[in-house]
Amino acid sequence: MAESLKVELDRYSPGEKLPSSRALVERYHVSPVTVTRALARLASEGLVVTRPGAGAYRAGPRTATPAAGDTSWQELALSADAATELVPRAVDASGVLVTLAEPPSGTIEFNGGYLHPSLQPERALAAALARAGRRPGAWGRPPIDGLPELRAWFAREIGGGVTAAEVLVTAGGQSALTTALRALTPPGTPVLVESPTYPGMLAVARAAGLRPVPVPTDADGIRPDLLEAAFRATGARVLVCQPLFQNPTGAALPEQRRAAVVHVARAAGAFVIEDDFARRLVHEDAGPLPPTLAADDPDGVVVHVCSLTKPTSPSLRVGALAARGPVLERLRAIQVVDSFFVPRPLQEAALELVGSPSWTRHLRAVAHELKSRRDTMTAAVVRHLPELALPHVPSGGYHLWLRLPDTLPEAALFPAALRAGVAVAPGRPYFCAEPPAGHIRLSFAGVAGPAEIAEGVRRLRTAIDGVRP
């Protein structure tokens, strides 16, 4: 039918209306659906224009494609500043895109950084957004620091006497990290980071012209003795730390080490940016959680970052920054310059969600599911991938961190896994210096369930067998 209509188009002038759908149904003895599909095909080829409720019209003559411009001048313009910068800014999002980019259809996503849709509280979010939209003033301008009620909720969650006045609502955790690093560290200066650590934070630091300096970690997290030496050697005034279920190792700082980290930073006259991203991703068998570093810090050493995004949905980009003392004003100024404020409907929806009975039920369900999936993936890895070392099984978070044997090159495994139909996160982007060995990170939260975990590990086995000599 589409080919027949294409031949007839020459009878019509540009902009002239074609026969109605009813007429075409009678002429070709087909259903209205077939007529709609035929016209849609012609529209996709630019031959007709369809107007809902009015009909189809012959399209006008196609305009010539404009000549491509010459953008080669940008190469010089974008590199000119690098010659004068002490630490050139490096805008490299590759480590983040590994977990954000959508892989080919049919690929099992062991590289994800968010909950699978089946684990997200979609009905509760929809209800919260609907209720928020009906609130008086929901679409008006919010307070710059955030809704007072939402700031108070975050303050209670952080604990330790943190008040609503010491909290700023941010557009998620990544935005809060960006604000904190820009506020606390001028371009060209060092910033201490755990090794390995979250690639998104390394990308933010380098884009701001900062120089990340690695501080090694062990099974209990960052080592205070090496942290003290790093402060002394570099003169850094900021440490970025994930004390609870660290990404990617899953380590949690024990009580003695938590106190030591804050003490070492205080002695160096430095801040600790506490990225508390995984507190609401605790597993069912974790036991009582330690308080935040900020809760035990009356001196304002800790700048606390947290978010609602990880335990809910990648699109609920609502988080918080908490700080004590004069630094709060600098954080506020940077955030205002960057984004003015977080959209009020999102803040209202977040407030509705965390204040509803479904919030506690959702967190319990997530804790149960994450434990179950962790156990499933751990058992599958131990059984089918015995050459991959698993030094730590976390009790929170959403991933396993695996060390590769020396005979298995990380650079070759990543594309081989994709060809086998499973996406993994390579370990190299998690290190700001040369890594001690090859690693991969496997997420168990972004897949549909146990069957998909088992199939993903099977595919990874195939990829490894294809890479190894």
C-alpha angles and dihedrals in degrees: 000000000000091000091049092050090047089060091049095052092087088069090065130071119230108281094018116134120249122221114290121265090251091055092049091050090055095043097049097031092230136127124269088249091060091050091050092050093048092051090046090055091052090046091052088055091052094245100115137023119219121207116193110243093006106065138236127315134190109260122240122253114293115256118234116261108254116246115263114259126235108252096166090108089071092069090068095039094052094047098043095087093052091070092061101036119099090214110019115225113249114201099195117154097169094108090053096042090059088071098034104043116093110240123221117292113280094026117134107232111225087150098068126126099196139058118277112255089252089062096045118098092239097158092046091047092050091050092046092050091048092051091044092053090057095052115111109261093008091142096043128100112288125218109280093241093047136263109321093228092052092047089051091051092052090047091055091048092051091048131185096103095300107160133214089249089063094054131085121193111229137188093259134305097294091056090048092052090050092051093047095049093047092048097047105035128049118216115278096031129114123254121195117231136177116259111253103024146154111304093214091063092048089051091052092049094049093045088056091053094253126143112231112214116197123232111193122241133204134192090298096048130251116011113238093205092057091041091058090049091049093052090049095047099043105030088227118168100197136057122189110208138173102202096176123059092339120218115267105002098045091223122152121207112242118230097263093049092047090058091045093054092054092043093051092049092047091051090051092050089243139135127238115215102208110205101198095179100142106045091108092046094068117144123240093250098047099102124211114346122231117246120262118273087243091059091063096042116088092163098068096245093131125069105195124214124188138153145196093216101087097052094042124023137325088240096056092083099177122131142143144239118205126189141153127222134012092330089075091070092053091049090050092050093051092049093049092050092048103043112354092222145332112273109268097227090059092049092047091049092049090051091050091049099050091043095054127091089240091068095070091043090051093051091050091050092049092049090053095045095046091052091048093049093044090054092047093050093043092053092046093049094047091048103040104023103039094153090065111086117227104192096175136026105204126221092209141027127049111271150057123231113216130189116219123222116252090251092061112073113214093212091059097042096059097061092036090056091051090051088052090053103257127104118212132177112246116227100227097083090057092067124072090198134030109312119236091229143347118286141175130200119218120197119208096182100068097059131085098248148292095319092056091047090054092048092047092053089048090054091047089053089055091050093050092049089052094051102043117084 
